[in-house]
Amino acid sequence: MLSHYERQELERIAQRFEHDDPELASALGSCAHPRGTLRLSKLARLGLDLFAGVLVVLGALTLNFGLVFVGALLLICAACAHLKGWSPIDPPPTQYRRVE
């Protein structure tokens, strides 16, 4: 948590950016992703799902516990990746977020 003085200083810096270079201030304040990043992320998550599923099925068919175990671990990692990147469309960023 920031002290009162630190918050004031951050607000002063933000105001200076707004006054001196509004384009830079808006670029620094936005959190938008490039379009290709979202597609690549989604493809990577789907690829991880498929690879993990293939490992589980292959391990079950060959009765290889190691493959089933690694596939299950990859499925857990894929689930975490899906939860982290759940919303493909981020909410519109605010101009500046107040630190409290």
C-alpha positions in Angstrom: 0.0 0.0 0.0 1.3 3.4 -0.9 1.6 6.3 1.5 -0.3 9.5 1.1 2.8 11.3 -0.2 3.5 8.5 -2.8 -0.1 8.7 -4.0 0.2 12.5 -4.3 3.4 12.2 -6.3 1.9 9.7 -8.6 -1.1 11.9 -9.2 1.3 14.9 -10.0 3.3 12.8 -12.5 0.0 11.7 -14.2 -1.1 15.3 -14.4 2.2 16.3 -15.9 1.9 13.6 -18.5 -1.6 14.7 -19.3 -0.5 18.3 -19.7 2.8 17.8 -21.6 2.0 14.8 -23.8 -1.7 13.7 -23.9 -1.0 11.0 -26.5 1.7 9.4 -24.4 -0.5 9.6 -21.3 -3.4 7.8 -23.1 -1.0 5.2 -24.5 0.4 4.5 -21.0 -3.0 4.5 -19.5 -4.5 2.0 -21.9 -4.2 -1.8 -21.4 -5.3 -3.0 -24.8 -3.8 -6.1 -26.3 -2.7 -6.3 -29.9 -5.2 -8.3 -32.0 -2.8 -11.1 -32.8 -1.9 -11.7 -29.2 -5.4 -12.8 -28.3 -5.6 -15.2 -31.2 -2.2 -16.7 -30.5 -3.0 -17.1 -26.9 -6.3 -18.9 -27.7 -4.5 -21.1 -30.2 -1.8 -22.0 -27.7 -4.4 -22.9 -25.0 -6.3 -25.1 -27.5 -3.1 -26.7 -28.6 -2.2 -27.4 -25.0 -5.6 -29.0 -24.5 -5.3 -31.2 -27.5 -1.7 -32.3 -26.6 -2.7 -33.1 -23.0 -5.8 -35.1 -24.2 -3.7 -37.1 -26.7 -1.2 -37.9 -24.0 -4.0 -39.1 -21.6 -5.6 -41.3 -24.3 -2.3 -42.6 -25.5 -1.3 -43.5 -22.0 -4.6 -45.2 -21.3 -4.3 -47.3 -24.5 -0.7 -48.3 -23.8 -1.3 -48.7 -20.1 1.6 -46.3 -19.5 1.0 -44.5 -16.2 3.7 -41.9 -16.9 1.9 -40.7 -20.0 -1.4 -40.5 -18.1 0.2 -38.6 -15.3 2.0 -36.1 -17.5 -1.2 -35.6 -19.5 -3.2 -35.0 -16.3 -0.6 -32.4 -15.2 -0.8 -30.7 -18.6 -4.6 -30.7 -18.3 -4.3 -28.9 -15.0 -2.0 -26.4 -16.6 -4.4 -25.9 -19.5 -7.2 -25.3 -17.0 -5.2 -22.6 -15.3 -4.3 -21.1 -18.6 -8.0 -21.0 -19.6 -9.0 -19.4 -16.3 -6.3 -16.8 -16.6 -7.3 -15.9 -20.2 -11.0 -16.4 -19.6 -12.3 -13.2 -21.2 -11.0 -12.6 -24.7 -12.3 -9.0 -24.6 -10.9 -6.9 -21.9 -13.1 -4.1 -20.4 -12.3 -0.7 -21.8 -9.4 0.8 -19.8 -10.0 3.8 -17.7 -8.0 6.9 -18.3 -6.0 6.5 -15.1 -6.6 4.1 -12.2 -6.4 5.6 -8.8 -4.1 3.8 -6.5 -5.6 3.4 -3.0 
